[in-house]
Amino acid sequence: MKISRISVWQVTLPLSVPYRLSGGRLQFDELDSTFVRIDTDEGVCGWGEACPWGHTYLPAHGAGVRAGLELLAPALLGQDPRALDALNRRMDATLPGHAYAKSALDIACWDILGKAAGLPLWMLLGGDLADPVAINSSISTGTPEEMVTLIRQAREKGYRTHSAKIGGSDVTLDIARIDAISADLPEGEHVTYDVNRAWTPGTALMVLNSVISRDWVEQPCESVEACAHVARRVANPIMLDECLHSFQDHLNAWNLGACEGAKVKPNRLGGLTKARQVRDFGVSVGWQMHIEDVGGSALADTAAIHLASATPKANRLASWLCHDHLALDPVPQQGARNKGGFVVPPSQPGLGVEPVADLIGEPVAVYG
């Protein structure tokens, strides 16, 4: 089997409502997503999606995905899409770094591998059944009252785990947000306070040593070193996210004792191949992990859910669904969808999701 053609689509995904994080300093109205279809000489095709969360959140942007594909796609023509490790080595030699530009290609090749093998991705990724995965809400930054209201609304949709966006220079306001949310949280529900690297270490210590909550705190500071400094001085378990771009970053975080858990995001790491490597490392050192993607439609979400479902329960925390925040659904009624606060990955061969042609328009580039 050989790759014969790679087609690329640009799809704008508007958010249902504007979204604010990192203490309100970052706001998003729409996402720039890139869909990829890989065709083979045996008639099997695979789909992937790469969708950065805007261009201010991480060193990634939608146009950068497509610029990377101009270099990467021609290098994969004629290669066997099932040889995933070899394909990743070829991509890394063609374009060092820029992992986010490679993720859609890697995921599309996993889709082909699953279809060729007649197996769903969750099984190829180590699972023995399509295990339901708990999902967490994502609560935009606001006043304490606004955030409590948003969590109550999420609860009505079945969410029992929440990610509350806090952070900024107003110590008193962040303490009030945490205290209000914790006081309103029923027994059996959980919350992670996601700072999105907005605090200095001093601010982090003032806030976290002033609140009663001992829930997870995510990415309190910009760097892994600063987060490690905080982790040694607070009682809250620390989750890392934005400072983890590669396997080496995860290894450094472990060596520094910077966290008890990590976000594992295929788009940021370069696809499912490298996300699986990080997942396996996290299992080996006893981390707990949120396995989800940076952004995108239910296609990107479903790829991550396959990996989450195949992860041991002791190491698996809830996953986030970006598509729940979108006003456009290019893969309607497909893939991992919220059913009472849980999602189940598809069990048909491969990824189990294919975009509807009328909803994504014409490709912006075709290679091969």
FILUM-316562 format. One line per 10 residues: number of its first residue (from 0); their letters; for each residue x, y, z of C-alpha. Coordinates in steps of 0.05 Angstrom, whole numbers, plus 5000, padded with zeros to 4 digits. Layout:
<sites>
NUM	A	X/Y/Z  ...
</sites>
This chain:
<sites>
0	MKISRISVWQ	5000/5000/5000  5027/5069/4980  5004/5140/4991  4980/5167/4924  4948/5234/4942  4943/5282/5001  4886/5333/5000  4881/5393/5047  4821/5434/5069  4818/5499/5110
10	VTLPLSVPYR	4755/5502/5153  4737/5560/5199  4702/5536/5262  4664/5592/5297  4654/5585/5372  4583/5586/5398  4603/5641/5447  4669/5679/5455  4717/5643/5501  4764/5675/5552
20	LSGGRLQFDE	4822/5644/5590  4886/5661/5628  4851/5712/5671  4816/5741/5610  4879/5762/5574  4865/5713/5517  4798/5713/5480  4776/5671/5421  4717/5676/5373  4734/5623/5320
30	LDSTFVRIDT	4786/5570/5304  4825/5558/5240  4825/5483/5228  4859/5441/5174  4830/5375/5150  4873/5325/5113  4853/5264/5072  4906/5214/5051  4888/5168/4992  4925/5104/4975
40	DEGVCGWGEA	4936/5062/4913  4892/5008/4944  4831/5053/4952  4836/5061/5028  4835/5133/5053  4846/5164/5121  4826/5230/5153  4862/5275/5203  4852/5345/5232  4899/5396/5261
50	CPWGHTYLPA	4869/5456/5297  4910/5503/5340  4871/5542/5393  4878/5609/5357  4948/5638/5348  4961/5668/5417  4954/5606/5460  5014/5565/5435  5069/5574/5383  5022/5548/5330
60	HGAGVRAGLE	4972/5577/5280  4926/5550/5227  4964/5578/5168  5027/5547/5197  4996/5478/5192  4983/5487/5118  5052/5517/5105  5082/5457/5139  5040/5410/5096  5070/5442/5033
70	LLAPALLGQD	5137/5412/5054  5113/5349/5088  5060/5322/5040  5106/5313/4980  5156/5275/5024  5103/5223/5042  5078/5208/4971  5096/5136/4952  5107/5115/5025  5068/5061/5061
80	PRALDALNRR	5019/5097/5109  5019/5037/5156  5093/5046/5173  5078/5099/5225  5146/5103/5260  5182/5107/5193  5134/5161/5169  5146/5202/5232  5221/5197/5223  5213/5220/5151
90	MDATLPGHAY	5171/5279/5172  5221/5299/5226  5278/5296/5175  5238/5337/5125  5217/5390/5175  5249/5389/5245  5202/5414/5299  5134/5442/5280  5100/5381/5310  5030/5411/5304
100	AKSALDIACW	5038/5414/5228  5049/5338/5226  4992/5315/5270  4937/5311/5217  4981/5269/5172  4998/5221/5228  4926/5214/5250  4903/5202/5178  4955/5146/5172  4929/5115/5237
110	DILGKAAGLP	4859/5118/5206  4886/5080/5145  4922/5029/5189  4858/5015/5228  4817/5007/5164  4870/4961/5133  4872/4919/5196  4797/4919/5206  4806/4945/5277  4785/5009/5314
120	LWMLLGGDLA	4840/5055/5337  4826/5044/5411  4847/4971/5401  4909/4988/5362  4928/5037/5417  4925/4984/5471  4853/4979/5493  4814/4914/5502  4746/4947/5497  4714/5014/5479
130	DPVAINSSIS	4718/5039/5550  4675/5101/5565  4715/5163/5580  4691/5216/5629  4691/5286/5599  4702/5353/5633  4669/5419/5621  4712/5480/5604  4690/5541/5643  4709/5609/5615
140	TGTPEEMVTL	4741/5662/5660  4691/5709/5694  4668/5734/5761  4659/5681/5815  4583/5685/5805  4588/5677/5730  4634/5617/5735  4590/5582/5786  4531/5593/5739  4569/5563/5680
150	IRQAREKGYR	4587/5501/5722  4514/5492/5741  4495/5496/5667  4549/5444/5650  4522/5399/5705  4455/5398/5669  4491/5369/5608  4518/5312/5649  4587/5340/5666  4614/5320/5734
160	THSAKIGGSD	4686/5343/5723  4701/5415/5708  4761/5456/5684  4754/5527/5711  4796/5581/5678  4827/5628/5729  4891/5668/5732  4917/5739/5729  4948/5790/5775  4887/5800/5820
170	VTLDIARIDA	4902/5753/5878  4838/5770/5916  4794/5756/5855  4827/5688/5841  4819/5668/5914  4745/5688/5910  4736/5648/5846  4766/5585/5876  4729/5592/5942  4661/5604/5907
180	ISADLPEGEH	4669/5545/5860  4693/5498/5913  4636/5517/5961  4584/5505/5907  4612/5438/5882  4569/5378/5902  4599/5315/5930  4625/5270/5875  4643/5326/5828  4714/5349/5813
190	VTYDVNRAWT	4747/5412/5788  4815/5431/5760  4835/5504/5766  4868/5520/5700  4913/5581/5703  4940/5576/5631  5008/5601/5655  4981/5669/5678  5013/5671/5748  5082/5689/5770
200	PGTALMVLNS	5108/5640/5823  5096/5691/5877  5023/5700/5857  5014/5625/5853  5039/5616/5924  4996/5672/5952  4933/5644/5920  4943/5569/5932  4967/5577/6003  4905/5619/6019
210	VISRDWVEQP	4850/5573/5994  4820/5511/6026  4813/5474/5960  4863/5418/5947  4840/5404/5877  4885/5400/5816  4918/5465/5792  4938/5466/5719  4998/5503/5689  5004/5557/5743
220	CESVEACAHV	5065/5590/5711  5099/5598/5643  5157/5550/5648  5167/5480/5675  5220/5507/5723  5172/5559/5752  5118/5506/5759  5167/5460/5795  5184/5517/5843  5110/5524/5859
230	ARRVANPIML	5097/5449/5863  5147/5442/5920  5112/5496/5961  5038/5481/5956  4992/5424/5976  4953/5422/5910  4973/5371/5858  5000/5405/5796  4980/5388/5724  5024/5412/5667
240	DECLHSFQDH	5000/5430/5597  5027/5487/5554  5100/5477/5571  5099/5405/5546  5114/5403/5471  5156/5340/5465  5175/5275/5499  5237/5310/5525  5194/5363/5558  5155/5309/5594
250	LNAWNLGACE	5220/5275/5616  5246/5342/5642  5182/5354/5681  5188/5286/5714  5261/5297/5732  5245/5364/5763  5186/5337/5802  5144/5392/5770  5077/5356/5768  5034/5296/5786
260	GAKVKPNRLG	4999/5296/5719  4999/5322/5648  4955/5341/5590  4970/5296/5530  4948/5329/5465  4960/5295/5398  4959/5360/5358  5013/5392/5401  5057/5330/5402  5052/5314/5328
270	GLTKARQVRD	4996/5262/5325  4977/5197/5357  5044/5163/5348  5081/5211/5394  5021/5222/5440  5020/5146/5452  5095/5149/5470  5081/5203/5521  5019/5166/5547  5061/5104/5558
280	FGVSVGWQMH	5115/5144/5595  5061/5175/5639  5034/5107/5657  5104/5082/5674  5118/5139/5723  5048/5139/5754  5022/5204/5726  4948/5218/5717  4932/5247/5649  4878/5286/5613
290	IEDVGGSALA	4882/5260/5541  4848/5308/5494  4865/5353/5436  4882/5427/5431  4821/5444/5389  4780/5423/5330  4717/5387/5309  4692/5319/5333  4744/5289/5285  4802/5315/5326
300	DTAAIHLASA	4766/5300/5391  4752/5228/5371  4824/5214/5354  4844/5235/5425  4787/5196/5456  4811/5132/5423  4877/5141/5460  4843/5161/5525  4798/5100/5523  4858/5055/5514
310	TPKANRLASW	4893/5085/5575  4889/5050/5643  4835/5079/5687  4883/5093/5744  4922/5140/5698  4863/5170/5661  4828/5234/5681  4771/5266/5643  4778/5290/5572  4753/5355/5541
320	LCHDHLALDP	4711/5360/5477  4725/5422/5436  4668/5408/5389  4619/5421/5446  4638/5495/5440  4630/5501/5364  4574/5531/5323  4593/5488/5262  4596/5412/5260  4631/5386/5197
330	VPQQGARNKG	4622/5313/5220  4550/5313/5245  4528/5256/5289  4595/5221/5283  4650/5205/5332  4656/5215/5407  4595/5252/5433  4573/5271/5503  4524/5222/5532  4511/5238/5605
340	GFVVPPSQPG	4581/5262/5618  4617/5205/5582  4640/5190/5512  4654/5123/5478  4701/5118/5418  4673/5087/5354  4684/5013/5343  4685/5012/5267  4754/5003/5235  4800/5063/5239
350	LGVEPVADLI	4781/5130/5267  4707/5123/5254  4696/5195/5230  4693/5225/5160  4676/5298/5144  4615/5314/5102  4639/5341/5035  4587/5397/5032  4607/5423/5100  4682/5430/5087
360	GEPVAVYG	4680/5456/5015  4735/5448/4964  4807/5430/4982  4857/5487/4984  4915/5442/4963  4924/5373/4932  4991/5337/4930  5001/5277/4883
</sites>
